[in-house]
């Protein structure tokens, strides 16, 4: 089984997701980046784009984010997004 890390996806209005995940791909201001368990500490700005999350079960979910910030440290990651909507397939 893949290593897991904790992820929270937050907007100013509510918490959209909290749980263990295998992988996250996010739209940074310098391009997309991926995060796995035990990633080095990182804080970066997010751009407009698609946030892809592979849950502990292996299923993938996608959201459209409209900017914000991302932080990961000690196997805990947080997406602080200005706005988030479910991505169209």
N, C-alpha and C positions, 0 to 999 in steps of 0.2 A: 504494500500500500504506500502511496506517495506521502511524503511529509506534509503536514498541515500547518497553517498559521491562522490567527484570528483576524477577521476583517470586519470593519464597520463602515457603512456608507451612510453619510449624514448630509442633510440639507438644513438650512435655517429653520424649516418648518417641522421636520420629522426625521426619524431614523428609518431608512429604507431596507437595510440589511445588516444583520449581525450574525456571525457564525464562522465556522472553520472552513477554510478553502484550501485548494491545492495550488491555484495559480490565479494571477490577476494580470491583465494587460490594460494599460491606461494611456490616454493621450496627453503626453507632456508637452510643454511649450517647444521643446526641441525635437519632438517626434514621439512615437509610441514606445513604451518600455514595459518589460515584463518583470513580475516579482514572484519568486518561489519562497518556500520556507527558508529561514535562516539568512535572508537577504541582509546585506550591510545596511546600516542606518542611512536613511535618505529623507529629505524634505524637498519637495519641488512643487512648482505651480502646474496646474492642469489647464489644458486647452479645450476647446470644443471638440467633441469626438465620441467614440464608442468605448465604453468600459466593459470589458469581458471578464467574467469570473467563472472559474471552474470550481464547483462546490466539492465538498468531501466525497459526495456520492459519485462524482465524475460528470454530472450534468453541467451544462454551461448556461449562464444567463448573461444578457446584454442590456445595458442601459446607455442612453445618450446623456452625456454630461455637458454642461454649459460653463466650463471653467471652474476654478476652485483651487484646492491644495491637496496634496497627498503626503502622508508621512508613514514611514515604517521604521520600527525599532524593536528589538527583543521579541521578534516573531508576532508582533501586533501591528496591523496596518489600519490606517484611517483615511478614507476619502471624505473631504469636506467640500462638497460641491455647491455651486451657486444654485443650480437647478438640475434635476434628474428626471428623465422620462424613460419609459420602457422602449427599447429599440425595436423598430419594425424589422421583421424577418426578411 
